[in-house]
C-alpha cells in the first residue's frame, strides 16, 4: 500500500513539475477591484477631462495625445472629448505629425462616419502615406471605391517612387480587392504542411479578416506533427489579434499583420497593461537582421522580399496578404509580441471579443484576474507558455493568417480535418 501511495505521489509530482508556470504564482496589483475603479476614475477625470480642458497648442499636444490614448483604451467618449476632437481636426495643419496621427487614430477608433466630409477634404492636402492610408480606410464604408482609388492615385502622383512605399503598396491592394473581400485564399493545407525548416517550431494563429472575433493558435513541432494536449486532442489556445484601433496591420497601432513573424524567445514585461505572465517575443522583417529573423547564416545584410517568399509553399507565393508582415516591417512597425493582459475586460463588455482585451497590435490571450486578491485565475497565456516550455525550443516562425470573414470565433472543429490531413 505504501509503495502504491509513493508511486501515485511520484506520478503526481512528475505531472505537476512538467508545467513550468502556474496561474496561482502570478499577481497583479492593478487588477484589484479597488485599483481598477481608481484607474477608471483617474483616466476620465484627469487623463481625459482635465487634459482636454487646456487650449490646444504646442505645449499641450502631449496632454491631448495622452487623452486620445485613454479614450481608445476605455472606449469612452463624452461632450468634452467630442468638442476637443472637433477643434483639433480644425487645427490639423498647425499640429505636429505625431499629433496628427494620434488624432486620426482616435477618430478612426471611436468616431466612425462622423467626420466623413472633413476627412475627404483632408486627404487632398496630405503628404504622408500613413496618414493617407488612415483617412482612406476611414472612408471605406461611405465613399465609392473608385473615388478612393483616385484620391490615392492623385497622392502617388505628387511623389517620386510613391508606389514603392510599403504602406501605399498595401493600401492599393486593399482598394483593388475592395478591402480584401474579393481575395481568394490559397489552400490552407499547403501552408499547414509546408516545411519551414527541419528544426523549427511553427505557430499558426488562424484568424478572421474581421478581427472582432478571436482566432485560434496551434503549434506544429519540428517533426511535422501538431502538438497535442494531455488528452490527445490537438493543442490550441484562443487568441485575439485585434488592435483597439482596428486599423489595418500595416499601420502603426493597427491589428496584428497577416504573415510570418519570427520567434525570438520569451520574456517578462514591466508594462502594467501586459501584466506579469511570460510572453512570446516576436519580430517582423526589417526589425532585426536577416540572420536573426531566419535563424540561419544567410550571407547577406540587405532585406529582400525573396528571402521571405522562399519560406512559403508555391501556392502561397503570389498571395499578397501573406506579405503584410513583410510590408509592415518595411514600414517601420515593431514590438509585436504574444502576451497576456491585465486590462479590465469590462471596458469591452458587449463587444464580440469580450472578455478578451485588444492591444496596440500584439496578440493577446484571455486572462482573468481576481478582483479580490489580484491573483491570476484563468490564463490562456500560461497554457501557451507551458506548451512552449514542454517543447524545449524557441526557434521558429509565427504565422498569422486570415482564413475567411465569418463573424464567429475560430474553433478547432472547423480546422481539425485540415490539420490531420496536413500531418499525413
Helices and strands as residue ranges (DSSP letters): H 2-17, G 23-25, G 29-31, H 33-42, I 43-50, G 51-53, G 58-60, H 61-74, H 79-90, G 92-94, H 97-110, H 116-123, H 129-138, H 145-157, G 162-164, H 166-176, H 188-192, E 201-208, E 215-220, E 237-239, E 259-267, E 279-283, H 290-294, H 305-309, G 314-316, G 320-323, H 324-330, E 338-339, G 345-348, E 363-364, E 367-369, E 376-379, H 380-391, E 395-404, H 412-423
